[in-house]
Amino acid sequence: MADNEVKKGGIGIELDHIFPIIKKWLYSEKEIFIREIVSNSCDAVTKLKRLVSLGEANVEGYNGRIDVRLDQDGNTITVIDNGIGMTADELEKYLCQIALSGALDFIKKYEGEESDSAASGIIGHFGLGFYSAFMVSDRIDVVTKSFTGSEAVKWSCGEDGEYELTPDYDGADDFLGEFGTAVIMHINDEGSEFLSETKLKEILNKYCVFMPVPIFFENVSEKGEKGDTEKEDKPKEPINDTTPLWLKNPSDCTDEEYREFYRKVFRDYKEPLFWIHLKADYPLNFKGILYFPAISSEYESLEGQVKLYYNQVFVADNIKEVIPEFLLMLKGVLDCPELPLNVSRSYLQNSGYVSKISAHITKKVADKLNSMFSGERDEYEKKWRDVKTFVEYGCMRDKKFYDRVKESILFEKCSGGFITLNEYLEGAKEKHENKIYYANDKTMQSKYVSLLASEGIESVLLDKIIDSQFITTVEMNSEGVRFVRVDSEVADALKDDGSIDAPPHVEDVFGKLVGEKTKIEFTSFKDKTTPAILSVSEDMRRFDDMMKLYSKDAPGMELEATLTVNTGSPLIMKISDTYETDPEKSEMLAKQIVSLCKLSQRRLTPEELSSFLSDSYNVLEKY
């Protein structure tokens, strides 16, 4: 060959090199072989149904079925269908050339370029997945008869990849009726676990429970696992549900059907809060049902479970990549015929189709929340505590989701009931426009809440860890709106027109009791029974909360605070009046007031608590 001559060719593959790789590495889980072989049978039935509908096959009253037979005595698992079957030429074409899928030929011939191939339910008849059976078999026999009436043919292949093809096979009646295919897998030692009836049924239930063709299981061993020697000629009931709930129109499904489906699939004893029935057409083309499980507390595991199906064939469990991050607590099923049957997580992470599904799900969740809020507000409010955490998290993670649901977000009132942001702001126009007062501990902050309530000011309860971050999101997306904790300031509505000048000696007395980071202010309260209020600015406390959230080991810091003394309080006037005659009594009363103010603001340190108790006993003894 000349030096400048370009040579072209194809890469050659030797069977004795590639076959061992297929056997060992085709799938990470050996049990997948059941899904692949039963899926092939499902395809065969689906194809024949299609040909009957097109008038290409004259099969009167056709009803497809699949039989799975376990023979523990003969160490075989056999999958039989009464589908399209194969001629000798077709068998050699599809089984003797690795990865040549019969689905592609069929779709091209009968479906046409413009038809929806996914809707036909063809998965990949005798593609590469067929060879997964060699992961657990040392020999596979295929006996088949075409619906065209041609003679039966048998194909037998060992684990070395060497096969025999027997035309005009006369033993087909042992497996088949007029037409169809039987795949007989002779299970090797490595696959012996699959000869267990319990194990095999478990796998069938996992992968095939919703396949569109009735599947019947039979143990044909002389003695089954339970010692039952009586065998029926034919199983009476299929082991699968050929029309799962997600295929039906939502309007045709009852609430009890949705609940029963949830219990059946997820075995959860708790009732779901509500559900969303998804039916997306072109270009997404997927169906499913997503459930919102009841969550007892914010500390309960938020791990959901979304099962992925391909034309009713189970593909994978708990596929997080298809669900938006903030909805991972959902449980449900998604049937996505646009995804490959052997889908990988890396594919899902980089698939534009998957990202569109995720966006569609986010929109449907928002639509459901808005629909419940506008049409069933009483029921919506009953369920709000259960969905509150994931809604808030979703708003923080996804601006579009926040924009869609912001009108349906509820805030729990300290006085009971719920209120939206707009409803709160509308009622606050006159007294504290664009300012929302909240408590994160209704018991500890009850005095502040009651003071505001006495002036007709409502407080909302934000007592979850996520709330402090969520309100920042609301503020960023609501111009001028500000959340203020009830103990962060003395609201203007609580003040009256009385003197704000400090009574004699009071500033000196309190000045000795508070630290350098606490300043003292004087004002007159409408409520004369409250001698003083200790407050920490909203910004300072939020910063401190954030530091604690990100690092539990972060050292506590003394926050800048303000002690607002009520000049109209009789107790404050008593401290002033008694200072010259009994300064010890005056200082003791002031110290108790400061301790009580701290107690209403936060937990006392061990030293503060010890001192407070001692002082309280002294007060009781003397006064």
C-alpha positions as CSV (number, residue, x, y, z in Angstrom):
1,M,0.0,0.0,0.0
2,A,1.3,3.4,-1.0
3,D,2.3,5.7,1.9
4,N,-0.3,8.3,0.9
5,E,-3.1,5.9,0.4
6,V,-6.1,6.2,2.8
7,K,-7.5,3.0,4.0
8,K,-11.0,2.6,5.4
9,G,-12.6,-0.3,7.3
10,G,-14.8,-1.3,10.2
11,I,-13.8,-2.4,13.7
12,G,-14.1,-6.1,14.1
13,I,-15.5,-7.8,17.2
14,E,-14.8,-11.4,18.1
15,L,-17.7,-13.2,19.8
16,D,-15.5,-15.0,22.3
17,H,-14.2,-11.6,23.5
18,I,-17.4,-9.6,23.7
19,F,-19.8,-12.4,25.0
20,P,-18.1,-12.8,28.4
21,I,-18.3,-9.0,28.8
22,I,-22.0,-9.0,28.1
23,K,-22.6,-11.8,30.5
24,K,-20.8,-10.1,33.3
25,W,-21.2,-6.4,32.9
26,L,-24.4,-5.8,30.9
27,Y,-26.2,-4.8,34.0
28,S,-25.1,-4.1,37.6
29,E,-28.0,-6.1,39.0
30,K,-28.5,-9.6,37.8
31,E,-32.2,-9.6,38.6
32,I,-32.7,-7.3,35.6
33,F,-32.8,-10.3,33.3
34,I,-36.4,-11.0,34.4
35,R,-37.4,-7.5,33.3
36,E,-35.7,-7.9,30.0
37,I,-37.1,-11.3,29.0
38,V,-40.6,-10.5,30.2
39,S,-40.4,-7.1,28.4
40,N,-39.5,-9.0,25.2
41,S,-42.6,-11.1,25.6
42,C,-44.7,-8.0,26.3
43,D,-43.4,-6.6,23.0
44,A,-44.3,-9.7,21.1
45,V,-47.9,-9.5,22.3
46,T,-48.0,-5.7,21.7
47,K,-46.8,-6.2,18.1
48,L,-49.4,-8.8,17.3
49,K,-52.2,-6.6,18.8
50,R,-51.0,-3.9,16.5
51,L,-51.0,-6.1,13.4
52,V,-54.5,-7.3,14.3
53,S,-55.7,-3.7,14.5
54,L,-54.1,-2.9,11.1
55,G,-55.7,-6.0,9.5
56,E,-52.3,-7.5,8.9
57,A,-53.0,-10.5,11.2
58,N,-56.1,-12.6,11.1
59,V,-56.4,-13.7,14.7
60,E,-60.0,-13.8,15.9
61,G,-60.7,-12.8,19.5
62,Y,-57.0,-12.3,20.4
63,N,-56.1,-12.0,24.0
64,G,-52.4,-11.8,24.8
65,R,-50.8,-13.3,27.8
66,I,-47.4,-14.1,29.3
67,D,-46.6,-17.2,31.5
68,V,-43.7,-17.4,33.8
69,R,-42.9,-21.0,34.8
70,L,-40.5,-22.0,37.5
71,D,-39.1,-25.5,37.5
72,Q,-36.9,-26.0,40.5
73,D,-36.4,-29.7,39.7
74,G,-35.0,-28.9,36.2
75,N,-33.3,-25.6,37.3
76,T,-35.1,-23.6,34.6
77,I,-37.1,-20.4,34.4
78,T,-39.3,-20.2,31.3
79,V,-41.1,-17.2,29.9
80,I,-43.8,-17.9,27.4
81,D,-46.0,-15.5,25.3
82,N,-48.6,-16.0,22.7
83,G,-47.3,-13.0,20.7
84,I,-46.1,-12.5,17.2
85,G,-43.6,-15.3,17.2
86,M,-40.8,-15.7,14.7
87,T,-39.9,-17.5,11.5
88,A,-36.5,-19.3,11.2
89,D,-35.1,-16.3,9.2
90,E,-36.4,-13.8,11.8
91,L,-35.0,-15.8,14.7
92,E,-31.6,-16.0,13.1
93,K,-31.7,-12.3,12.3
94,Y,-32.7,-11.1,15.7
95,L,-30.9,-13.6,18.0
96,C,-27.7,-14.3,16.2
97,Q,-26.6,-10.6,15.8
98,I,-26.0,-8.9,19.1
99,A,-27.9,-5.7,19.7
100,L,-30.0,-5.9,16.5
101,S,-33.4,-4.9,17.9
102,G,-36.5,-6.1,16.2
103,A,-38.4,-3.1,17.6
104,L,-36.7,-0.7,15.1
105,D,-37.7,-2.8,12.1
106,F,-41.2,-3.2,13.3
107,I,-41.8,0.5,14.0
108,K,-40.4,1.5,10.6
109,K,-42.6,-0.9,8.8
110,Y,-45.9,-0.5,10.6
111,E,-45.9,2.7,12.7
112,G,-44.7,5.2,10.1
113,E,-42.6,8.3,10.7
114,E,-45.3,10.5,12.1
115,S,-46.8,8.0,14.6
116,D,-46.0,8.0,18.2
117,S,-43.7,5.0,18.6
118,A,-43.8,5.4,22.4
119,A,-47.6,5.0,22.3
120,S,-47.3,1.7,20.6
121,G,-45.6,0.3,23.7
122,I,-42.7,-1.3,21.8
123,I,-39.7,-1.5,24.1
124,G,-37.0,-3.3,22.1
125,H,-37.9,-6.8,21.1
126,F,-34.7,-9.0,21.2
127,G,-32.3,-6.2,21.6
128,L,-29.2,-6.3,23.7
129,G,-31.2,-6.9,26.8
130,F,-32.1,-10.4,25.8
131,Y,-28.5,-11.4,26.5
132,S,-28.8,-10.4,30.1
133,A,-30.3,-13.8,30.7
134,F,-26.8,-15.3,30.2
135,M,-25.7,-13.6,33.4
136,V,-27.6,-16.3,35.3
137,S,-27.9,-19.1,32.6
138,D,-25.4,-21.5,31.2
139,R,-27.8,-22.2,28.3
140,I,-30.8,-20.6,26.8
141,D,-33.4,-22.2,24.5
142,V,-35.8,-20.2,22.4
143,V,-38.8,-22.1,20.9
144,T,-41.0,-20.0,18.6
145,K,-43.8,-20.2,16.0
146,S,-44.7,-17.3,13.9
147,F,-48.4,-16.1,13.7
148,T,-48.0,-16.5,9.9
149,G,-48.3,-20.3,10.3
150,S,-44.7,-21.2,9.5
151,E,-43.2,-24.2,11.3
152,A,-41.8,-24.0,14.8
153,V,-38.1,-23.4,15.2
154,K,-35.7,-23.8,18.1
155,W,-32.6,-21.8,18.9
156,S,-30.2,-23.0,21.6
157,C,-27.1,-21.2,22.7
158,G,-24.6,-22.0,25.4
159,E,-22.6,-19.6,27.6
160,D,-19.7,-19.7,25.1
161,G,-21.9,-18.0,22.5
162,E,-22.1,-21.1,20.2
163,Y,-25.7,-21.7,19.0
164,E,-27.7,-24.4,17.2
165,L,-30.8,-23.6,15.2
166,T,-33.3,-26.4,14.6
167,P,-36.0,-25.8,11.9
168,D,-39.3,-27.7,12.0
169,Y,-38.9,-28.3,15.7
170,D,-41.5,-30.9,16.8
171,G,-41.3,-30.2,20.6
172,A,-43.0,-26.7,20.4
173,D,-46.4,-28.1,21.6
174,D,-44.8,-28.6,25.1
175,F,-44.7,-24.8,25.4
176,L,-46.8,-23.0,22.7
177,G,-50.2,-22.9,21.2
178,E,-50.8,-21.8,17.7
179,F,-48.0,-19.2,17.8
180,G,-45.7,-17.4,20.2
181,T,-42.3,-17.7,21.8
182,A,-40.9,-19.5,24.8
183,V,-37.5,-18.6,26.4
184,I,-36.2,-21.4,28.5
185,M,-33.3,-20.3,30.8
186,H,-31.2,-23.1,32.3
187,I,-30.0,-21.4,35.5
188,N,-26.4,-21.8,36.5
189,D,-25.0,-22.0,40.0
190,E,-24.4,-18.2,40.2
191,G,-28.1,-17.6,39.5
192,S,-29.5,-20.3,41.8
193,E,-31.0,-17.7,44.1
194,F,-33.6,-17.0,41.3
195,L,-34.9,-20.5,41.5
196,S,-36.6,-19.5,44.8
197,E,-40.3,-19.0,44.2
198,T,-40.3,-16.2,46.8
199,K,-37.4,-14.5,45.2
200,L,-38.7,-14.8,41.7
201,K,-42.2,-13.5,42.6
202,E,-40.5,-10.6,44.4
203,I,-38.6,-9.6,41.3
204,L,-41.7,-10.0,39.1
205,N,-43.7,-7.8,41.4
206,K,-40.9,-5.2,41.3
207,Y,-40.4,-4.9,37.6
208,C,-43.5,-6.3,36.0
209,V,-46.4,-5.4,38.3
210,F,-47.8,-2.8,35.9
211,M,-46.9,-4.3,32.5
212,P,-49.7,-4.0,29.9
213,V,-50.0,-7.7,29.2
214,P,-51.4,-10.2,31.8
215,I,-48.6,-12.2,33.4
216,F,-49.3,-15.5,35.1
217,F,-46.9,-17.3,37.4
218,E,-46.7,-21.0,38.0
219,N,-44.3,-23.3,39.9
220,V,-44.3,-26.5,37.8
221,S,-41.9,-28.3,40.2
222,E,-43.0,-31.6,41.5
223,K,-43.0,-30.1,45.0
224,G,-43.2,-26.4,45.6
225,E,-41.5,-24.4,48.4
226,K,-44.5,-24.9,50.7
227,G,-44.7,-28.6,50.2
228,D,-47.9,-28.3,48.1
229,T,-48.0,-31.2,45.6
230,E,-51.2,-30.2,44.0
231,K,-50.8,-28.1,40.9
232,E,-53.3,-26.3,38.8
233,D,-53.3,-26.6,35.1
234,K,-53.4,-22.8,34.6
235,P,-53.0,-19.9,37.1
236,K,-56.3,-18.2,37.5
237,E,-55.3,-14.6,38.2
238,P,-52.6,-12.5,36.7
239,I,-49.9,-11.2,39.0
240,N,-49.9,-7.7,37.5
241,D,-52.2,-4.8,37.0
242,T,-52.4,-4.1,33.2
243,T,-54.1,-0.8,33.5
244,P,-52.4,1.1,36.4
245,L,-54.2,4.2,37.7
246,W,-51.8,6.7,36.0
247,L,-53.1,5.6,32.6
248,K,-56.7,6.6,33.4
249,N,-58.2,10.0,33.1
250,P,-58.1,11.9,36.4
251,S,-61.8,12.6,36.1
252,D,-62.5,8.8,36.0
253,C,-60.5,8.1,39.3
254,T,-62.0,8.3,42.7
255,D,-60.3,9.4,45.9
256,E,-60.4,5.9,47.3
257,E,-58.7,4.6,44.1
258,Y,-55.8,7.1,44.6
259,R,-55.5,6.1,48.2
260,E,-55.6,2.4,47.5
261,F,-53.0,2.8,44.7
262,Y,-50.7,4.6,47.2
263,R,-51.1,1.9,49.8
264,K,-50.4,-0.8,47.3
265,V,-47.3,0.8,45.8
266,F,-45.7,2.3,48.8
267,R,-47.1,0.3,51.7
268,D,-47.5,3.4,53.8
269,Y,-50.1,3.1,56.5
270,K,-50.5,6.9,56.7
271,E,-53.0,8.5,54.3
272,P,-51.4,10.9,51.7
273,L,-52.3,14.6,52.1
274,F,-53.2,15.0,48.5
275,W,-52.0,14.0,45.0
276,I,-51.3,15.3,41.5
277,H,-52.3,13.2,38.5
278,L,-49.9,14.1,35.6
279,K,-50.7,13.7,31.9
280,A,-48.3,15.6,29.8
281,D,-48.6,15.3,26.0
282,Y,-46.2,16.4,23.2
283,P,-43.4,17.3,23.5
284,L,-42.9,15.9,27.0
285,N,-45.1,12.7,26.8
286,F,-45.1,11.3,30.3
287,K,-47.7,10.3,32.8
288,G,-47.7,9.7,36.5
289,I,-49.1,10.3,40.0
290,L,-47.3,12.2,42.7
291,Y,-48.4,12.0,46.3
292,F,-47.7,14.4,49.2
293,P,-47.1,12.2,52.2
294,A,-48.1,13.2,55.7
295,I,-45.0,14.4,57.7
296,S,-45.3,14.4,61.4
297,S,-42.5,16.9,62.1
298,E,-39.8,19.0,60.4
299,Y,-37.2,16.5,61.8
300,E,-38.8,13.5,60.1
301,S,-37.0,12.2,57.1
302,L,-38.0,14.0,54.0
303,E,-36.8,11.2,51.8
304,G,-39.5,10.3,49.3
305,Q,-39.7,7.6,46.7
306,V,-40.4,8.2,43.0
307,K,-40.5,5.1,40.8
308,L,-39.6,5.5,37.2
309,Y,-41.4,3.4,34.5
310,Y,-41.0,3.0,30.8
311,N,-44.2,2.0,29.1
312,Q,-45.4,0.4,32.4
313,V,-42.0,-1.4,32.8
314,F,-40.2,-0.6,36.0
315,V,-36.8,1.0,35.4
316,A,-35.5,2.5,38.6
317,D,-36.4,3.4,42.2
318,N,-36.1,6.8,43.8
319,I,-35.0,8.7,40.8
320,K,-34.1,12.1,42.3
321,E,-32.9,13.6,39.1
322,V,-36.4,13.8,37.6
323,I,-37.9,15.6,40.7
324,P,-37.1,19.1,41.7
325,E,-34.8,19.1,44.8
326,F,-37.4,20.7,47.0
327,L,-39.9,18.0,46.1
328,L,-37.8,15.0,47.0
329,M,-40.2,14.1,49.9
330,L,-42.8,13.2,47.3
331,K,-43.8,9.7,46.6
332,G,-45.1,8.6,43.2
333,V,-44.7,7.0,39.9
334,L,-43.6,8.5,36.6
335,D,-44.0,6.7,33.2
336,C,-41.6,8.3,30.8
337,P,-41.5,6.5,27.4
338,E,-39.0,9.0,26.0
339,L,-36.3,7.8,28.4
340,P,-34.2,4.7,27.4
341,L,-35.1,1.5,29.3
342,N,-31.5,1.2,30.5
343,V,-31.4,4.8,31.7
344,S,-28.4,5.9,33.8
345,R,-28.1,8.6,36.4
346,S,-25.5,10.4,34.4
347,Y,-27.9,10.5,31.5
348,L,-30.7,11.8,33.7
349,Q,-28.4,14.5,35.1
350,N,-27.6,15.9,31.7
351,S,-30.9,15.3,29.8
352,G,-32.9,18.2,28.5
353,Y,-36.0,16.1,28.5
354,V,-35.6,15.4,32.2
355,S,-35.1,19.0,33.1
356,K,-38.3,19.8,31.2
357,I,-40.2,17.1,33.2
358,S,-38.8,18.6,36.4
359,A,-40.0,22.1,35.4
360,H,-43.4,20.7,34.4
361,I,-43.8,19.0,37.8
362,T,-42.9,22.2,39.6
363,K,-45.7,24.0,37.7
364,K,-48.2,21.3,38.4
365,V,-47.4,21.4,42.1
366,A,-47.9,25.2,42.1
367,D,-51.2,24.8,40.2
368,K,-52.4,22.2,42.7
369,L,-51.6,24.4,45.7
370,N,-53.3,27.4,44.1
371,S,-56.3,25.4,43.2
372,M,-56.7,24.1,46.8
373,F,-56.3,27.5,48.2
374,S,-58.9,29.2,46.0
375,G,-61.4,26.3,45.9
376,E,-61.0,24.4,49.2
377,R,-59.4,26.9,51.6
378,D,-60.7,25.2,54.8
379,E,-59.2,21.9,53.8
380,Y,-56.1,23.7,52.5
381,E,-55.6,25.3,55.9
382,K,-55.9,21.9,57.7
383,K,-53.0,20.6,55.6
384,W,-50.9,23.7,55.5
385,R,-48.7,22.7,58.5
386,D,-47.8,19.5,56.7
387,V,-46.8,21.1,53.4
388,K,-45.5,24.4,54.8
389,T,-41.8,23.3,55.1
390,F,-41.5,22.1,51.5
391,V,-43.4,25.1,50.1
392,E,-41.1,27.5,51.9
393,Y,-38.0,25.6,50.8
394,G,-39.3,25.5,47.2
395,C,-39.8,29.3,47.3
396,M,-36.2,29.7,48.5
397,R,-34.8,27.4,45.8
398,D,-36.9,28.4,42.8
399,K,-38.0,31.9,42.0
400,K,-40.6,30.8,39.5
401,F,-42.2,28.5,42.0
402,Y,-42.3,31.4,44.5
403,D,-43.9,33.7,41.9
404,R,-46.6,31.0,41.2
405,V,-47.6,30.2,44.8
406,K,-46.9,33.5,46.7
407,E,-50.6,34.3,46.8
408,S,-51.4,30.9,48.3
409,I,-48.8,31.0,51.1
410,L,-50.3,31.0,54.6
411,F,-49.0,32.3,57.9
412,E,-50.3,30.9,61.1
413,K,-51.7,33.6,63.5
414,C,-50.7,33.5,67.1
415,S,-54.3,34.0,67.9
416,G,-55.3,31.0,65.8
417,G,-56.2,30.5,62.2
418,F,-54.3,31.5,59.1
419,I,-53.7,34.6,57.0
420,T,-52.0,35.4,53.7
421,L,-49.3,38.1,53.4
422,N,-51.6,40.3,51.4
423,E,-54.4,39.9,54.0
424,Y,-52.0,40.8,56.8
425,L,-50.6,43.8,55.1
426,E,-54.1,45.1,54.2
427,G,-55.1,44.9,57.9
428,A,-51.8,46.6,59.0
429,K,-52.0,49.7,56.8
430,E,-53.1,52.2,59.5
431,K,-50.9,51.0,62.4
432,H,-47.8,49.4,61.0
433,E,-47.8,49.5,57.2
434,N,-45.6,46.9,55.4
435,K,-44.4,45.6,58.8
436,I,-45.2,42.0,59.9
437,Y,-44.8,41.1,63.6
438,Y,-44.0,37.5,64.3
439,A,-43.1,35.2,67.2
440,N,-40.9,32.2,67.0
441,D,-41.8,31.0,70.5
442,K,-45.3,31.8,71.4
443,T,-44.9,30.8,75.0
444,M,-41.7,32.7,75.8
445,Q,-42.8,35.7,73.8
446,S,-46.4,35.6,75.0
447,K,-46.1,39.0,76.9
448,Y,-45.0,40.8,73.7
449,V,-47.7,39.0,71.7
450,S,-50.4,40.0,74.2
451,L,-49.2,43.7,74.3
452,L,-49.5,43.9,70.5
453,A,-52.8,42.1,70.6
454,S,-54.2,44.6,73.1
455,E,-53.7,47.3,70.4
456,G,-55.3,45.2,67.7
457,I,-51.9,44.1,66.1
458,E,-51.8,40.6,64.9
459,S,-48.6,38.4,65.3
460,V,-47.9,35.4,63.1
461,L,-46.1,32.3,64.3
462,L,-42.8,31.4,62.6
463,D,-41.4,28.6,64.8
464,K,-39.6,26.4,62.3
465,I,-35.9,26.5,61.6
466,I,-36.5,27.3,57.9
467,D,-38.7,30.3,58.7
468,S,-35.9,32.7,59.4
469,Q,-34.5,32.1,55.9
470,F,-37.9,32.0,54.2
471,I,-38.9,35.5,55.5
472,T,-35.8,36.9,54.0
473,T,-36.9,35.5,50.6
474,V,-40.3,37.1,51.0
475,E,-38.7,40.5,51.9
476,M,-36.4,40.3,48.8
477,N,-39.4,39.8,46.6
478,S,-41.8,42.2,48.3
479,E,-40.8,45.8,48.1
480,G,-40.8,47.6,51.4
481,V,-42.1,44.6,53.4
482,R,-40.2,43.8,56.6
483,F,-40.7,41.0,59.2
484,V,-40.0,42.1,62.8
485,R,-40.0,39.7,65.8
486,V,-42.3,40.9,68.5
487,D,-39.4,41.4,70.9
488,S,-37.2,43.3,68.5
489,E,-38.6,46.8,69.2
490,V,-41.3,48.6,71.1
491,A,-44.0,49.2,68.5
492,D,-45.2,52.8,68.1
493,A,-48.8,51.6,68.8
494,L,-47.7,50.6,72.3
495,K,-46.6,54.0,73.2
496,D,-48.7,56.9,74.6
497,D,-48.2,60.6,74.9
498,G,-46.7,60.5,78.4
499,S,-43.4,61.8,79.5
500,I,-40.3,60.2,78.1
501,D,-37.9,61.8,80.7
502,A,-36.2,59.4,83.0
503,P,-37.4,59.6,86.6
504,P,-34.7,60.6,89.1
505,H,-32.1,57.9,89.9
506,V,-33.7,55.3,87.6
507,E,-31.1,55.6,84.8
508,D,-28.3,55.3,87.3
509,V,-29.8,52.2,89.0
510,F,-30.5,50.4,85.7
511,G,-27.1,51.5,84.3
512,K,-25.3,49.5,87.0
513,L,-27.2,46.3,86.1
514,V,-26.9,46.1,82.3
515,G,-23.8,45.4,80.3
516,E,-21.9,47.8,78.0
517,K,-23.8,46.4,74.9
518,T,-27.2,47.3,76.4
519,K,-28.4,50.8,76.1
520,I,-31.3,52.3,78.1
521,E,-34.2,54.3,76.6
522,F,-37.2,55.8,78.3
523,T,-40.8,56.0,76.9
524,S,-44.3,55.8,78.2
525,F,-46.4,52.7,77.5
526,K,-50.1,52.5,77.2
527,D,-49.9,49.4,79.3
528,K,-48.8,50.6,82.7
529,T,-48.3,47.1,84.2
530,T,-45.2,46.5,82.1
531,P,-42.2,48.2,83.7
532,A,-39.7,47.6,80.9
533,I,-39.0,45.7,77.7
534,L,-35.7,44.3,76.5
535,S,-35.3,44.1,72.8
536,V,-32.6,43.0,70.3
537,S,-32.7,44.4,66.8
538,E,-34.0,42.2,64.1
539,D,-30.9,42.4,61.9
540,M,-28.6,41.6,64.9
541,R,-30.6,38.5,65.9
542,R,-30.9,37.2,62.4
543,F,-27.2,37.4,62.0
544,D,-26.7,35.5,65.2
545,D,-29.3,32.8,64.2
546,M,-27.5,32.4,60.9
547,M,-24.2,31.9,62.6
548,K,-25.7,29.2,64.9
549,L,-27.4,27.5,62.0
550,Y,-24.2,27.1,60.0
551,S,-22.1,26.2,62.9
552,K,-23.5,24.6,66.0
553,D,-20.1,25.0,67.7
554,A,-19.9,28.7,67.1
555,P,-19.4,30.6,70.4
556,G,-22.3,32.6,71.6
557,M,-22.0,36.3,71.3
558,E,-23.4,39.1,73.5
559,L,-25.9,40.9,71.3
560,E,-26.5,44.6,71.4
561,A,-29.8,45.2,73.1
562,T,-32.0,48.0,74.2
563,L,-33.8,48.2,77.6
564,T,-36.8,50.4,77.2
565,V,-38.1,51.6,80.6
566,N,-41.7,52.5,80.9
567,T,-41.9,55.9,82.6
568,G,-45.6,55.5,83.2
569,S,-45.1,52.3,85.3
570,P,-45.9,52.6,89.0
571,L,-43.1,50.1,89.7
572,I,-40.6,52.3,88.0
573,M,-41.8,55.3,90.0
574,K,-41.4,53.2,93.1
575,I,-37.8,52.5,92.3
576,S,-37.2,56.3,91.8
577,D,-39.1,57.3,95.0
578,T,-37.4,54.8,97.3
579,Y,-33.9,55.2,96.1
580,E,-32.9,58.0,98.5
581,T,-34.5,56.3,101.6
582,D,-33.7,52.6,100.7
583,P,-31.3,52.3,97.8
584,E,-30.8,48.5,98.4
585,K,-34.6,48.0,97.9
586,S,-34.6,50.2,94.8
587,E,-31.7,48.3,93.3
588,M,-33.2,44.9,94.2
589,L,-36.4,45.7,92.4
590,A,-34.6,47.0,89.4
591,K,-32.5,43.8,89.2
592,Q,-35.6,41.7,89.3
593,I,-37.1,43.7,86.4
594,V,-33.9,43.3,84.3
595,S,-33.8,39.5,85.0
596,L,-37.5,39.2,84.0
597,C,-36.9,41.1,80.8
598,K,-34.0,38.8,80.0
599,L,-36.1,35.8,80.7
600,S,-38.8,36.9,78.3
601,Q,-36.1,37.5,75.6
602,R,-34.0,34.3,75.9
603,R,-32.9,31.5,78.1
604,L,-30.9,32.6,81.2
605,T,-27.4,31.4,81.6
606,P,-26.7,29.1,84.6
607,E,-25.2,32.0,86.5
608,E,-28.0,34.3,85.6
609,L,-30.6,31.7,86.6
610,S,-28.9,31.0,90.0
611,S,-28.7,34.8,90.7
612,F,-32.3,35.3,89.7
613,L,-33.6,32.6,92.0
614,S,-31.6,33.9,95.0
615,D,-32.8,37.4,94.4
616,S,-36.4,36.2,94.1
617,Y,-36.2,34.4,97.4
618,N,-34.8,37.5,99.0
619,V,-37.6,39.6,97.6
620,L,-40.1,37.2,99.1
621,E,-38.4,37.3,102.5
622,K,-38.2,41.1,102.7
623,Y,-41.3,42.2,101.0
